[in-house]
């Protein structure tokens, strides 16, 4: 067991170093020259959960019944059946750079709608391409070490589900929570040690990577509102009024995102890169994702875990 833990720690450290190098050197992690070509994401974080963690069964209740366990994702990607305890889920945090976060504090205010800063819309759009590349690179990294791996978003079993509710069969936020990378805020974004203004990706593998310890199984422990009854800055920032003391209204949020997209896509034109996504299991191509995320900028959890001092005092 000790030898396995040692191997798992080595693989984890090597993977993090590999990802740090890719984040630093990849041309896909750059804004176009029109936006000064700076980096989109800073240094990554990773967390690991074991495939048989009971929390993955809970997600079928919390997220939706179609949400997949790691084993279901593994088999759904064409891999051979094995024990869930032999699988590990690697979750990766992609933090936006400080420069993008600063510039995103200046939205575009129009008479009937408020749009995100162009820099952020382009960064989120280009960041999806980089994110997909990193998932492929991570799979190749693990295969070169003699293991198999699959990525959730690239699997045919992955789909956004629009059936009254709005969720996916593999929620990167919930996967990251399971992997000990953070907890949720009132805005339902994941508040990590580098804040909530992030993107997420994950892979499932049979490589015995060292599992990360969750600091808390309380899903909102990093949020000032839920922990102390203070803040609520994200609610004030939301132009769709989709965030209240009752939580985050995904339907209102999604409707506003579509309004933003209808205005922002023509505004940015051919500079945007197309993406694809399964919606209710039907592949939709030439989707241009530009985001919204007003609730993540200029708030206390933008770039940090605002509860970290409490954890330090407790320890």
Secondary structure, 3 states (H helix, E strand, C coil): CHHHHHHHHHHHHHHHHHHHHHHHHCHHHECCHHHCCCECECCCEEEEEECCCCHHHHHHHHCCCCCCCHHHHHHHCCCCCCCHHHCEEEEEEEEECHHHHHHCCCCEECCCCEECCHHHHHHHHHHHHHHHHHHHHHHHHHHHCCCCEEECCCCCCCCEEECCCEEECCCHHHHHHHCCCEEECCCCCEEECCECCEEEEEEEECCCCCCCCCCCCCCCCCCHHHHHCCCCHHHHHCCCCCEECCEECHHHHHHHHHHHHHHHHHHHHHHCCCEEEEECCEEEEEECCCCCCHHHCCCCCCCCCCCHHHHHHHC
